[in-house]
Amino acid sequence: MFFMGDFAEATKVFRKITRIESRYYPAIFMLGAAQICLGHTEKGMQTIKKLQRLSLWNSLSHAFQELAVTLDKAGFKTNAQNLIACAAQIDVPQSAIPLKKKTTWKDEPTPLDRLLKVS
């Protein structure tokens, strides 16, 4: 659903999962991401901010990065860029989201570099 672009259905599924298990943190993150991709940006950011009090918050930038790259590869570049923008807005530590160009060992831009058009 999610990676096929059916963000409305993904939102329903992740919401149901979080109602059943309120501390299933991956589902909370994905619910927020689906809400952001659906265009409910504020609601999605509020959902993800529920994770802020947890120790995993400091490494959440890795989840944003991986999800954004995967969305981009699935053809949802705008959604991927919105997701990264929202991560910055809710003060997710930026350890995995590069501030300047990073390259692979072959000196080629990484998928995230291409997504963010970092120079």
PyRosetta script that sets phi, psi and omega in degrees:
from pyrosetta import init, pose_from_sequence

init()
pose = pose_from_sequence("MFFMGDFAEATKVFRKITRIESRYYPAIFMLGAAQICLGHTEKGMQTIKKLQRLSLWNSLSHAFQELAVTLDKAGFKTNAQNLIACAAQIDVPQSAIPLKKKTTWKDEPTPLDRLLKVS")
pose.set_psi(1, -59.8)
pose.set_omega(1, -173.5)
pose.set_phi(2, -59.0)
pose.set_psi(2, -53.0)
pose.set_omega(2, -175.8)
pose.set_phi(3, -78.6)
pose.set_psi(3, -2.2)
pose.set_omega(3, 172.6)
pose.set_phi(4, -97.4)
pose.set_psi(4, 0.5)
pose.set_omega(4, 176.7)
pose.set_phi(5, 90.0)
pose.set_psi(5, 4.6)
pose.set_omega(5, 178.1)
pose.set_phi(6, -89.7)
pose.set_psi(6, 72.7)
pose.set_omega(6, -175.3)
pose.set_phi(7, -69.8)
pose.set_psi(7, -27.5)
pose.set_omega(7, 177.1)
pose.set_phi(8, -65.8)
pose.set_psi(8, -46.6)
pose.set_omega(8, 179.2)
pose.set_phi(9, -67.4)
pose.set_psi(9, -40.2)
pose.set_omega(9, 177.6)
pose.set_phi(10, -60.5)
pose.set_psi(10, -40.2)
pose.set_omega(10, 177.9)
pose.set_phi(11, -60.7)
pose.set_psi(11, -43.5)
pose.set_omega(11, 179.1)
pose.set_phi(12, -61.6)
pose.set_psi(12, -44.9)
pose.set_omega(12, -178.1)
pose.set_phi(13, -65.2)
pose.set_psi(13, -48.3)
pose.set_omega(13, -179.1)
pose.set_phi(14, -67.2)
pose.set_psi(14, -33.6)
pose.set_omega(14, 176.2)
pose.set_phi(15, -64.3)
pose.set_psi(15, -42.5)
pose.set_omega(15, 178.6)
pose.set_phi(16, -62.7)
pose.set_psi(16, -42.8)
pose.set_omega(16, 179.1)
pose.set_phi(17, -61.5)
pose.set_psi(17, -44.5)
pose.set_omega(17, -178.0)
pose.set_phi(18, -70.2)
pose.set_psi(18, -24.7)
pose.set_omega(18, 174.8)
pose.set_phi(19, -71.7)
pose.set_psi(19, -36.0)
pose.set_omega(19, 179.3)
pose.set_phi(20, -74.7)
pose.set_psi(20, -43.9)
pose.set_omega(20, -178.8)
pose.set_phi(21, -130.9)
pose.set_psi(21, 92.8)
pose.set_omega(21, -172.4)
pose.set_phi(22, -67.7)
pose.set_psi(22, -14.4)
pose.set_omega(22, 179.3)
pose.set_phi(23, -109.5)
pose.set_psi(23, 23.3)
pose.set_omega(23, 175.3)
pose.set_phi(24, -88.1)
pose.set_psi(24, 89.8)
pose.set_omega(24, -169.0)
pose.set_phi(25, -62.9)
pose.set_psi(25, -36.8)
pose.set_omega(25, 176.1)
pose.set_phi(26, -60.6)
pose.set_psi(26, -36.6)
pose.set_omega(26, 178.9)
pose.set_phi(27, -69.5)
pose.set_psi(27, -35.8)
pose.set_omega(27, 177.0)
pose.set_phi(28, -63.3)
pose.set_psi(28, -46.0)
pose.set_omega(28, 178.5)
pose.set_phi(29, -60.4)
pose.set_psi(29, -47.8)
pose.set_omega(29, -178.1)
pose.set_phi(30, -67.7)
pose.set_psi(30, -32.9)
pose.set_omega(30, 174.7)
pose.set_phi(31, -61.6)
pose.set_psi(31, -47.6)
pose.set_omega(31, 178.5)
pose.set_phi(32, -61.2)
pose.set_psi(32, -43.0)
pose.set_omega(32, 179.0)
pose.set_phi(33, -62.8)
pose.set_psi(33, -42.4)
pose.set_omega(33, 178.6)
pose.set_phi(34, -64.2)
pose.set_psi(34, -39.6)
pose.set_omega(34, 178.2)
pose.set_phi(35, -63.5)
pose.set_psi(35, -42.2)
pose.set_omega(35, 177.3)
pose.set_phi(36, -62.1)
pose.set_psi(36, -46.5)
pose.set_omega(36, -179.9)
pose.set_phi(37, -65.1)
pose.set_psi(37, -27.1)
pose.set_omega(37, 178.4)
pose.set_phi(38, -78.2)
pose.set_psi(38, -11.6)
pose.set_omega(38, -179.6)
pose.set_phi(39, 102.1)
pose.set_psi(39, 0.8)
pose.set_omega(39, 177.3)
pose.set_phi(40, -94.5)
pose.set_psi(40, 65.3)
pose.set_omega(40, -170.5)
pose.set_phi(41, -59.3)
pose.set_psi(41, -51.4)
pose.set_omega(41, -177.7)
pose.set_phi(42, -61.0)
pose.set_psi(42, -43.6)
pose.set_omega(42, 179.8)
pose.set_phi(43, -63.3)
pose.set_psi(43, -42.3)
pose.set_omega(43, 179.3)
pose.set_phi(44, -63.8)
pose.set_psi(44, -41.8)
pose.set_omega(44, 179.4)
pose.set_phi(45, -66.6)
pose.set_psi(45, -38.1)
pose.set_omega(45, 177.7)
pose.set_phi(46, -64.7)
pose.set_psi(46, -38.9)
pose.set_omega(46, 178.0)
pose.set_phi(47, -61.6)
pose.set_psi(47, -48.2)
pose.set_omega(47, -178.6)
pose.set_phi(48, -67.1)
pose.set_psi(48, -33.5)
pose.set_omega(48, 180.0)
pose.set_phi(49, -64.7)
pose.set_psi(49, -15.2)
pose.set_omega(49, 174.8)
pose.set_phi(50, -61.8)
pose.set_psi(50, -21.4)
pose.set_omega(50, -179.3)
pose.set_phi(51, -86.4)
pose.set_psi(51, -5.8)
pose.set_omega(51, -172.7)
pose.set_phi(52, -60.7)
pose.set_psi(52, -32.2)
pose.set_omega(52, -177.3)
pose.set_phi(53, -79.7)
pose.set_psi(53, -4.9)
pose.set_omega(53, -177.0)
pose.set_phi(54, -95.1)
pose.set_psi(54, 155.1)
pose.set_omega(54, 179.8)
pose.set_phi(55, -63.8)
pose.set_psi(55, -24.7)
pose.set_omega(55, -179.6)
pose.set_phi(56, -68.4)
pose.set_psi(56, -14.5)
pose.set_omega(56, -179.1)
pose.set_phi(57, -55.4)
pose.set_psi(57, -39.0)
pose.set_omega(57, -176.5)
pose.set_phi(58, -67.3)
pose.set_psi(58, -17.8)
pose.set_omega(58, 178.0)
pose.set_phi(59, -113.2)
pose.set_psi(59, 9.7)
pose.set_omega(59, -177.3)
pose.set_phi(60, -66.2)
pose.set_psi(60, -22.1)
pose.set_omega(60, 179.2)
pose.set_phi(61, -60.8)
pose.set_psi(61, -30.3)
pose.set_omega(61, 177.5)
pose.set_phi(62, -64.4)
pose.set_psi(62, -40.1)
pose.set_omega(62, 178.4)
pose.set_phi(63, -65.3)
pose.set_psi(63, -42.7)
pose.set_omega(63, 177.0)
pose.set_phi(64, -60.7)
pose.set_psi(64, -44.6)
pose.set_omega(64, -178.3)
pose.set_phi(65, -61.8)
pose.set_psi(65, -50.9)
pose.set_omega(65, -178.5)
pose.set_phi(66, -62.0)
pose.set_psi(66, -42.5)
pose.set_omega(66, -179.4)
pose.set_phi(67, -66.4)
pose.set_psi(67, -40.9)
pose.set_omega(67, 179.7)
pose.set_phi(68, -63.9)
pose.set_psi(68, -43.6)
pose.set_omega(68, 179.4)
pose.set_phi(69, -64.0)
pose.set_psi(69, -41.8)
pose.set_omega(69, 179.9)
pose.set_phi(70, -66.1)
pose.set_psi(70, -41.8)
pose.set_omega(70, 176.1)
pose.set_phi(71, -60.3)
pose.set_psi(71, -43.7)
pose.set_omega(71, 179.7)
pose.set_phi(72, -60.3)
pose.set_psi(72, -45.5)
pose.set_omega(72, 179.4)
pose.set_phi(73, -63.9)
pose.set_psi(73, -28.6)
pose.set_omega(73, 179.0)
pose.set_phi(74, -82.1)
pose.set_psi(74, -1.6)
pose.set_omega(74, 177.2)
pose.set_phi(75, 97.2)
pose.set_psi(75, 14.6)
pose.set_omega(75, -178.1)
pose.set_phi(76, -115.5)
pose.set_psi(76, 60.3)
pose.set_omega(76, -175.0)
pose.set_phi(77, -62.5)
pose.set_psi(77, -43.8)
pose.set_omega(77, -179.7)
pose.set_phi(78, -61.5)
pose.set_psi(78, -42.5)
pose.set_omega(78, 177.5)
pose.set_phi(79, -62.2)
pose.set_psi(79, -41.2)
pose.set_omega(79, 179.7)
pose.set_phi(80, -62.6)
pose.set_psi(80, -45.0)
pose.set_omega(80, 178.9)
pose.set_phi(81, -64.8)
pose.set_psi(81, -39.3)
pose.set_omega(81, 177.2)
pose.set_phi(82, -63.0)
pose.set_psi(82, -39.1)
pose.set_omega(82, 179.6)
pose.set_phi(83, -62.7)
pose.set_psi(83, -44.4)
pose.set_omega(83, 178.6)
pose.set_phi(84, -65.5)
pose.set_psi(84, -40.1)
pose.set_omega(84, 178.4)
pose.set_phi(85, -62.4)
pose.set_psi(85, -40.3)
pose.set_omega(85, 179.2)
pose.set_phi(86, -66.9)
pose.set_psi(86, -36.1)
pose.set_omega(86, 177.6)
pose.set_phi(87, -59.0)
pose.set_psi(87, -41.1)
pose.set_omega(87, 179.0)
pose.set_phi(88, -68.6)
pose.set_psi(88, -39.1)
pose.set_omega(88, -178.5)
pose.set_phi(89, -65.2)
pose.set_psi(89, -31.7)
pose.set_omega(89, -178.0)
pose.set_phi(90, -99.3)
pose.set_psi(90, 17.0)
pose.set_omega(90, 173.5)
pose.set_phi(91, 60.8)
pose.set_psi(91, 39.6)
pose.set_omega(91, 171.7)
pose.set_phi(92, -70.0)
pose.set_psi(92, 129.8)
pose.set_omega(92, 177.8)
pose.set_phi(93, -52.7)
pose.set_psi(93, 133.0)
pose.set_omega(93, -170.3)
pose.set_phi(94, -91.0)
pose.set_psi(94, 27.5)
pose.set_omega(94, -174.6)
pose.set_phi(95, -58.6)
pose.set_psi(95, -31.1)
pose.set_omega(95, -177.2)
pose.set_phi(96, -104.2)
pose.set_psi(96, -9.3)
pose.set_omega(96, -178.9)
pose.set_phi(97, -98.3)
pose.set_psi(97, 110.1)
pose.set_omega(97, -171.3)
pose.set_phi(98, -67.2)
pose.set_psi(98, 142.9)
pose.set_omega(98, 175.2)
pose.set_phi(99, -91.9)
pose.set_psi(99, -19.2)
pose.set_omega(99, 175.8)
pose.set_phi(100, -138.7)
pose.set_psi(100, 170.7)
pose.set_omega(100, -174.6)
pose.set_phi(101, -61.1)
pose.set_psi(101, 130.9)
pose.set_omega(101, 171.6)
pose.set_phi(102, -115.7)
pose.set_psi(102, 150.4)
pose.set_omega(102, 179.4)
pose.set_phi(103, -129.5)
pose.set_psi(103, 161.9)
pose.set_omega(103, 176.3)
pose.set_phi(104, -80.5)
pose.set_psi(104, 176.7)
pose.set_omega(104, 179.9)
pose.set_phi(105, -62.0)
pose.set_psi(105, -21.7)
pose.set_omega(105, 177.9)
pose.set_phi(106, -88.6)
pose.set_psi(106, 7.7)
pose.set_omega(106, -178.8)
pose.set_phi(107, 61.1)
pose.set_psi(107, 34.4)
pose.set_omega(107, 174.7)
pose.set_phi(108, -108.4)
pose.set_psi(108, 148.4)
pose.set_omega(108, 178.1)
pose.set_phi(109, -61.5)
pose.set_psi(109, 143.2)
pose.set_omega(109, 175.6)
pose.set_phi(110, -73.8)
pose.set_psi(110, 165.8)
pose.set_omega(110, 176.6)
pose.set_phi(111, -57.5)
pose.set_psi(111, -37.7)
pose.set_omega(111, 179.0)
pose.set_phi(112, -67.8)
pose.set_psi(112, -37.2)
pose.set_omega(112, 176.4)
pose.set_phi(113, -58.7)
pose.set_psi(113, -46.7)
pose.set_omega(113, -179.6)
pose.set_phi(114, -64.1)
pose.set_psi(114, -38.3)
pose.set_omega(114, -179.9)
pose.set_phi(115, -64.4)
pose.set_psi(115, -45.2)
pose.set_omega(115, -176.8)
pose.set_phi(116, -86.4)
pose.set_psi(116, -8.1)
pose.set_omega(116, -176.6)
pose.set_phi(117, 52.0)
pose.set_psi(117, 48.6)
pose.set_omega(117, -178.5)
pose.set_phi(118, -79.4)
pose.set_psi(118, 138.4)
pose.set_omega(118, 178.2)
pose.set_phi(119, -116.4)
pose.dump_pdb("model.pdb")
